[in-house]
Structure formats: structure tokens, C-alpha cells
């Protein structure tokens, strides 16, 4: 196996990204990178009024993810230490496209391009998807205060955006394996066999591929 594994877990809100990333970290003894969510001071206001607070919210996430990815490159990937993250930086554009007005998006995209130009890229992506009912149930179960006002319509649109983005990503980056798992069929938090299945598929991908850490 060439290169150092850098795995990202992606999917819409509530699908179980962090739970799976933690499980992968424990199993393979990879370093774990978790995105900053609750620390975003604009997020609660964003779910109450998306139009007014979207730019502040997206900029906070972009700047923090930029810092996190720079840190893991310096402290882990450059030292051949494998990493699993519960997000991919491209999620910023998924959310920004949905929430920002055209003028805001143009400014945001310029900043995004500058910040991500030399950023480490993953060499395996795990994409989790699920129905709206499943996402809403899991969001309710975990009970995050900032998510109590999230709109089902917004969540449904976000899921569609993820599907479209992943389809485009796979066409543009055929060299990066994308492992897809259906959250309606697999509950890796409650069912150990489901988790074992995902771990097995990831292990097969790690053995079958060679990569570099920047693409």
C-alpha cells in the first residue's frame, strides 16, 4: 500500500459521519479529525434565519476547516500517520451554494479557492446517505440544541445536493475510491454486523489502492 491513508466520511446532517469516523479510527488506529460544529457561534441563528446568517456561518466553517486540515498535514500526514476525518472540505461549497446569494457566493468561492489550493486531499471517501425520515430521526435522537430548528425542507434539499455533488466528484476524480453506504439499510451504531461490513469494505479498498496525499 503506497502513500498514507487519509479517509474522509461525508453525507448530509444526521447520517452518522462522526460516529463512523470514530469507529474507523479505533479499528485501524488512525488519527481522528472531527469538524467543529457546536463551537460555531452563528449556527443556531443560521437554522432560525438562513438568509441573514448564512455568510457568517459558512465563513466560520471554512476558516476552521482550513486550519484543521493544515494542522493534520503538518502533524500527521507529513509524518506518515494515517487520518480519518468526519468531513471533506468540498462540503463547504455544497452548503454555500444552497444558502448564499449570488454576490456572496462569488466572494466566498474566491476565498475557498485560495484557501484550498494546497490543502491535503483524501484518497478514500466514504459517502453515507439516507432518507429524510432517517435523518430527522437521528437528528432528534442526538438532540443537539443548535439543530432543533432545522427545516425538513432544507435537509431534504441538502441531501439532493450531496447526491449531485458526489456524482460529479466521482466523474471528475475516478482515481479516488468512493464507498457508498445506505443509512436506511445499515445502522452501524446499533448493529455491530453493519459496522463490520463497512470496516471490511474499507479494508479492501485500503489494500487495493495506492495514492499520494495531494491531488
C-alpha positions as CSV (number, residue, x, y, z in Angstrom):
1,X,0.0,0.0,0.0
2,X,1.6,3.3,-1.1
3,X,1.1,6.7,0.5
4,X,-0.5,7.5,3.8
5,X,-4.3,6.8,4.1
6,X,-6.4,9.9,4.5
7,X,-10.0,8.9,4.7
8,X,-13.0,11.3,4.8
9,X,-16.6,10.4,5.8
10,X,-19.2,12.5,4.2
11,X,-23.0,12.8,3.9
12,X,-25.9,15.1,5.0
13,X,-26.6,16.2,8.5
14,X,-27.6,13.4,10.9
15,X,-26.4,10.5,8.7
16,X,-23.7,9.4,11.2
17,X,-20.4,10.8,9.9
18,X,-18.8,11.3,13.3
19,X,-19.9,8.0,14.7
20,X,-18.4,6.1,11.8
21,X,-15.2,8.2,11.7
22,X,-14.7,7.4,15.4
23,X,-15.2,3.7,14.8
24,X,-12.8,3.6,11.9
25,X,-10.2,5.5,14.0
26,X,-10.5,2.9,16.8
27,X,-10.4,-0.1,14.4
28,X,-7.4,1.0,12.3
29,X,-5.7,3.1,14.9
30,X,-5.9,6.2,12.7
31,X,-5.8,9.7,13.9
32,X,-9.3,11.2,14.2
33,X,-10.2,14.7,12.8
34,X,-13.6,16.0,13.8
35,X,-15.1,19.1,12.3
36,X,-16.0,22.0,14.6
37,X,-19.8,22.3,14.7
38,X,-21.1,23.3,18.1
39,X,-18.4,25.9,18.5
40,X,-19.8,27.9,15.6
41,X,-21.4,30.9,17.2
42,X,-23.6,31.6,14.2
43,X,-25.1,28.1,13.7
44,X,-28.2,28.4,15.9
45,X,-29.1,31.7,14.4
46,X,-28.5,30.2,10.9
47,X,-31.1,27.5,11.4
48,X,-33.6,30.2,12.6
49,X,-32.8,32.6,9.7
50,X,-30.7,31.0,7.0
51,X,-30.8,34.1,4.7
52,X,-29.5,36.5,7.3
53,X,-26.8,34.3,8.9
54,X,-25.5,32.1,6.1
55,X,-22.4,34.1,5.1
56,X,-21.1,34.3,8.6
57,X,-21.8,30.7,9.3
58,X,-20.1,29.4,6.1
59,X,-17.0,31.6,6.6
60,X,-16.6,30.3,10.1
61,X,-16.7,26.7,8.9
62,X,-14.3,27.4,6.0
63,X,-11.7,29.1,8.1
64,X,-11.8,26.5,10.8
65,X,-11.6,23.6,8.4
66,X,-8.7,25.3,6.6
67,X,-6.8,25.5,9.9
68,X,-7.7,21.9,10.8
69,X,-6.5,20.4,7.5
70,X,-3.3,22.4,7.6
71,X,-2.6,21.0,11.1
72,X,-3.2,17.4,10.2
73,X,-0.9,17.8,7.2
74,X,1.8,19.2,9.4
75,X,1.4,16.9,12.4
76,X,0.2,13.6,10.8
77,X,0.2,13.1,7.1
78,X,3.6,14.6,6.5
79,X,4.9,12.1,9.2
80,X,3.1,9.1,7.6
81,X,0.4,8.9,10.2
82,X,-2.9,7.9,8.8
83,X,-6.0,10.1,9.4
84,X,-9.8,9.7,9.2
85,X,-11.9,12.8,9.1
86,X,-15.7,13.2,9.5
87,X,-15.9,15.7,6.7
88,X,-14.4,16.6,3.3
89,X,-13.7,20.3,2.6
90,X,-15.9,20.2,-0.5
91,X,-18.9,20.2,1.8
92,X,-18.4,24.0,2.2
93,X,-19.4,24.5,-1.4
94,X,-22.5,22.3,-1.0
95,X,-23.8,24.4,1.8
96,X,-22.6,27.7,0.4
97,X,-24.3,27.1,-3.0
98,X,-27.6,26.4,-1.2
99,X,-27.5,29.2,1.3
100,X,-25.6,32.2,-0.1
101,X,-27.0,34.7,-2.6
102,X,-25.1,35.0,-5.9
103,X,-22.9,38.0,-4.9
104,X,-22.0,36.4,-1.6
105,X,-21.2,33.1,-3.3
106,X,-18.8,34.8,-5.7
107,X,-16.8,36.3,-2.9
108,X,-16.9,33.1,-0.9
109,X,-15.8,30.9,-3.8
110,X,-12.7,33.1,-4.4
111,X,-11.7,32.7,-0.8
112,X,-12.4,29.0,-0.9
113,X,-10.2,28.5,-4.0
114,X,-7.3,30.4,-2.3
115,X,-7.5,28.5,0.9
116,X,-7.9,25.0,-0.6
117,X,-5.3,25.3,-3.3
118,X,-2.6,23.4,-1.5
119,X,-4.7,21.6,1.0
120,X,-4.3,17.9,1.6
121,X,-6.9,15.8,-0.3
122,X,-8.3,12.5,0.8
123,X,-7.5,9.3,-1.0
124,X,-10.7,7.4,0.0
125,X,-14.1,8.9,0.6
126,X,-16.9,7.1,2.5
127,X,-20.3,8.5,1.5
128,X,-23.2,7.9,3.8
129,X,-26.8,8.7,2.6
130,X,-30.2,8.1,4.0
131,X,-33.9,9.0,3.6
132,X,-35.2,12.2,5.1
133,X,-37.2,10.2,7.7
134,X,-34.0,8.5,8.9
135,X,-32.0,11.8,9.0
136,X,-34.7,13.5,11.0
137,X,-35.0,10.6,13.5
138,X,-31.2,10.5,14.1
139,X,-31.0,14.3,14.5
140,X,-33.8,14.1,17.1
141,X,-32.1,11.2,18.9
142,X,-28.7,13.1,19.3
143,X,-30.6,16.2,20.5
144,X,-28.2,18.9,19.5
145,X,-29.6,22.3,20.7
146,X,-28.4,24.1,17.5
147,X,-30.3,21.6,15.3
148,X,-33.7,21.8,16.9
149,X,-35.0,24.4,14.4
150,X,-33.5,22.7,11.3
151,X,-36.1,22.7,8.4
152,X,-37.0,19.3,6.9
153,X,-37.2,21.0,3.5
154,X,-33.7,22.4,4.0
155,X,-32.4,18.9,5.0
156,X,-34.1,17.3,2.0
157,X,-32.6,19.8,-0.4
158,X,-29.2,19.3,1.2
159,X,-29.5,15.5,0.6
160,X,-30.2,16.1,-3.0
161,X,-27.2,18.5,-3.2
162,X,-25.0,15.8,-1.7
163,X,-26.1,13.3,-4.3
164,X,-25.4,15.6,-7.2
165,X,-22.1,16.7,-5.8
166,X,-20.9,13.1,-5.2
167,X,-21.9,12.1,-8.8
168,X,-19.9,15.0,-10.2
169,X,-17.0,14.2,-7.9
170,X,-16.8,10.6,-9.0
171,X,-16.7,11.6,-12.7
172,X,-14.0,14.2,-12.1
173,X,-11.9,12.1,-9.7
174,X,-12.1,8.5,-10.9
175,X,-8.8,7.9,-9.1
176,X,-10.3,8.4,-5.7
177,X,-12.5,5.4,-4.4
178,X,-15.9,6.4,-3.1
179,X,-17.5,3.9,-0.9
180,X,-21.3,4.4,-0.7
181,X,-23.4,3.1,2.2
182,X,-27.2,3.4,2.7
183,X,-28.1,4.6,6.2
184,X,-31.6,3.2,5.8
185,X,-30.2,-0.3,5.4
186,X,-27.2,-0.1,7.7
187,X,-27.2,1.1,11.3
188,X,-23.6,0.8,12.2
189,X,-24.2,2.5,15.6
190,X,-26.7,-0.1,16.9
191,X,-25.7,-3.1,14.8
192,X,-22.1,-4.4,15.1
193,X,-22.5,-6.6,11.9
194,X,-23.3,-3.5,9.9
195,X,-20.2,-1.8,11.2
196,X,-18.1,-4.9,10.5
197,X,-19.4,-4.8,6.9
198,X,-18.3,-1.2,6.4
199,X,-14.9,-1.8,8.0
200,X,-14.4,-4.8,5.8
201,X,-15.1,-2.8,2.6
202,X,-12.8,0.0,3.7
203,X,-10.1,-2.5,4.5
204,X,-10.4,-4.0,1.0
205,X,-10.1,-0.5,-0.5
206,X,-7.0,0.3,1.5
207,X,-5.3,-2.9,0.4
208,X,-6.2,-2.4,-3.3
209,X,-5.1,1.2,-3.8
210,X,-2.0,3.3,-3.8
211,X,-2.1,7.1,-3.5
212,X,-0.3,10.3,-2.8
213,X,-1.6,12.7,-0.2
214,X,-2.2,15.6,-2.6
215,X,-4.1,15.5,-5.8
